[in-house]
Amino acid sequence: MSRSRVNDIAAALPGAAHSDPWGGGHDCWKVGGKIFALIGASEDRVSVKCDSIETADMLIEAGIASKAPYMHRSWVSLACDAAEDELDHRIRQSYRIIRGTLPKKAQAELAEIDPTR
């Protein structure tokens, strides 16, 4: 898995928008203007939101992820070369969490998420 594969996963999600808000080569993925995945300019790690601090702590303790720098404790950071299924799941889960915080009208304007993934 590489940075480009992580970007491919994020780009395929309904309403996903890429930006580099701080300049220098960040890959920041947003839905409805809210970040759901972030790769630092000089890193090969993707930060994603978990459903709870407890889930984030469990992933960190299991060695699957590390604390995401500069983010809330419910965010974790995974290596871009982590197992493809794990990255795919975590990016999509983060997207679903963030999408779920959008106003109902904004959510309704987005295409449905593929339920098989």
C-alpha positions as CSV (number, residue, x, y, z in Angstrom):
1,M,0.0,0.0,0.0
2,S,1.3,3.4,-0.8
3,R,0.3,7.0,-0.4
4,S,-1.2,6.9,-3.9
5,R,-3.3,3.9,-3.0
6,V,-4.6,5.7,0.2
7,N,-5.5,8.6,-2.0
8,D,-7.3,6.3,-4.4
9,I,-9.4,4.9,-1.6
10,A,-10.4,8.3,-0.3
11,A,-11.0,9.8,-3.7
12,A,-13.6,7.0,-4.5
13,L,-15.9,8.0,-1.6
14,P,-19.0,10.1,-2.4
15,G,-18.3,13.8,-2.1
16,A,-14.7,13.4,-1.1
17,A,-12.6,16.5,-1.8
18,H,-8.8,16.7,-1.8
19,S,-6.9,19.8,-0.6
20,D,-3.6,20.9,0.7
21,P,-4.7,23.5,3.3
22,W,-1.3,24.1,4.9
23,G,0.8,23.8,1.7
24,G,3.8,21.8,1.2
25,G,2.2,18.6,-0.1
26,H,-0.3,17.4,2.5
27,D,-3.1,15.1,1.3
28,C,-6.1,16.3,3.2
29,W,-9.4,14.5,2.4
30,K,-12.7,16.1,3.4
31,V,-16.4,15.4,3.1
32,G,-18.7,18.3,3.6
33,G,-15.7,20.5,4.5
34,K,-14.7,18.2,7.4
35,I,-11.5,16.1,7.4
36,F,-11.8,12.4,7.3
37,A,-8.3,11.4,6.2
38,L,-5.0,13.2,6.3
39,I,-1.5,12.4,5.2
40,G,1.3,14.8,6.3
41,A,3.6,16.4,3.7
42,S,6.6,14.4,4.6
43,E,5.0,11.3,6.1
44,D,3.8,8.0,4.7
45,R,1.1,7.7,7.4
46,V,-2.6,8.4,7.2
47,S,-4.6,9.8,10.1
48,V,-8.2,8.7,10.4
49,K,-11.0,9.2,13.0
50,C,-12.2,6.2,15.1
51,D,-15.7,5.9,16.6
52,S,-14.3,6.4,20.1
53,I,-11.2,7.1,22.2
54,E,-11.5,3.5,23.3
55,T,-11.2,2.1,19.8
56,A,-8.3,4.4,19.1
57,D,-6.6,3.2,22.3
58,M,-7.2,-0.4,21.3
59,L,-5.7,0.1,17.9
60,I,-2.7,1.8,19.4
61,E,-2.2,-0.9,22.1
62,A,-2.5,-3.7,19.4
63,G,0.3,-2.0,17.4
64,I,-2.0,-1.4,14.4
65,A,-1.9,2.4,14.7
66,S,-0.2,5.2,16.6
67,K,-1.6,8.4,18.0
68,A,-2.3,10.9,15.3
69,P,-0.2,14.0,15.8
70,Y,-2.1,17.3,16.4
71,M,-5.5,15.5,16.3
72,H,-8.0,14.5,19.0
73,R,-7.5,11.3,20.9
74,S,-10.2,9.6,18.8
75,W,-7.8,9.8,15.8
76,V,-5.1,7.4,14.9
77,S,-2.3,7.2,12.4
78,L,-1.6,4.2,10.2
79,A,1.3,3.5,8.0
80,C,0.4,3.9,4.3
81,D,2.0,0.4,3.7
82,A,-0.2,-1.2,6.4
83,A,-2.4,-4.1,5.3
84,E,-4.6,-3.0,2.4
85,D,-7.8,-4.3,4.0
86,E,-7.1,-2.5,7.3
87,L,-6.4,0.8,5.6
88,D,-9.5,0.5,3.4
89,H,-11.7,-0.3,6.4
90,R,-10.2,2.5,8.6
91,I,-10.5,5.2,5.8
92,R,-14.0,4.2,5.0
93,Q,-15.0,4.0,8.7
94,S,-13.6,7.5,9.3
95,Y,-15.5,8.8,6.2
96,R,-18.7,7.3,7.6
97,I,-18.2,8.8,11.0
98,I,-17.5,12.3,9.6
99,R,-20.2,12.1,7.0
100,G,-22.6,11.2,9.9
101,T,-21.8,14.5,11.6
102,L,-22.9,16.6,8.6
103,P,-26.3,18.2,8.5
104,K,-29.0,15.8,7.2
105,K,-29.5,17.9,4.1
106,A,-25.8,17.7,3.3
107,Q,-25.8,13.9,3.9
108,A,-28.8,13.5,1.6
109,E,-27.0,15.3,-1.2
110,L,-24.2,12.7,-1.2
111,A,-24.4,9.5,-3.1
112,E,-25.0,6.3,-1.1
113,I,-21.9,4.4,0.2
114,D,-21.3,1.0,-1.2
115,P,-22.6,-1.3,1.6
116,T,-20.4,-4.2,0.6
117,R,-17.2,-2.3,1.4
